Amino acid sequence: MNESETVAIIRRAAYSVGGNFRRYKYRVCDPINGGNSMLGLSDFKPVEGKVIAIEEDVVVQEGRKAVFVAFDLNNLDQVPSVGDKVKVTPYQRRRFDGKRLSDPVEEKHENGFVSKLYHLGEQASKIPGITADASQYLQDMAEQLANLPADSRRRITQVLIDAGAWKKPVQIFDVTEDADTHLLPKLVFHIEQENQKGTLSVTLDRAADAYVVALEEDGKESVIREDCYFDDLGPVINELIVHNDDWLKDRVEIIKKAAKKKAS
């Protein structure tokens, strides 16, 4: 999105609405770069309001407030009409519990009390079940998968989560003292998305100091990528399980269609 052009569109739309406000606020929901703050990349919150302009971008007035939000027209999963009341939900990164990365982590205590912990600026979706006594190999692997970028918006684990890895527990195989193989540790992720169901595993080949990535789909021959170094993981996993940019789409729910104009 060209921000200067988008701001000009917002300005025209804001003044066309009229109203008694002298000032207004605006946001530009750039699907590629996301929101940027002092705490790093942030995800845009859902917006509910009325569509007041459609040009290269779609401008939504949030409720009755002097707040205007612009979305990339080409990134909407459906295009509304001017006057429609809509709810637009931009892409949001998630954790392995299926909740948004920005949602609080809830912890239930024995006395029935529930505490909520907010991680401000959280960027990584950590793999659950990696304990403090896990081998250093496994801890390093989990850390790399959670923190290495897969694309402009997501870390590797977030790509896996979007492909369905949150629906089943991650299978963890660690190095043991009596292990007679150099192909450990290993993490196995569930994959369940349109036209693809199976598992994707990431294994450390300790002898080669490299990773082995394997995709096993139901009824299909396994696809194996060997000798993957840490900076290869993102591109390799993307190639295997990311088939289009639908994950990035802004989801548009039309709450109420605009009233049809009466014929004169």
Secondary structure, 3 states (H helix, E strand, C coil): CCHHHHHHHHHHHHHHHCCCCCCCEEEEECCCCCEEECCEEECCCCEEEEEEEECCEEEEEECCCCEEEEEEHHHECCCCCCCCEEEEECCCCECCCCCECCCCEEEECCCCCEEEECCCCCCCCCCCCCCCCCCHHHHHHHHHHHHCECCCCCEHHHHHHHCCHHHCCCEEECCCCCCCCCEEEEEEEEEEECCEEEEEEEEEECCCCEEEEEEEECCCCCEEEEEECHHHHHHHHHHHHCCCCHHHCEEEEEEECCCCCCCC
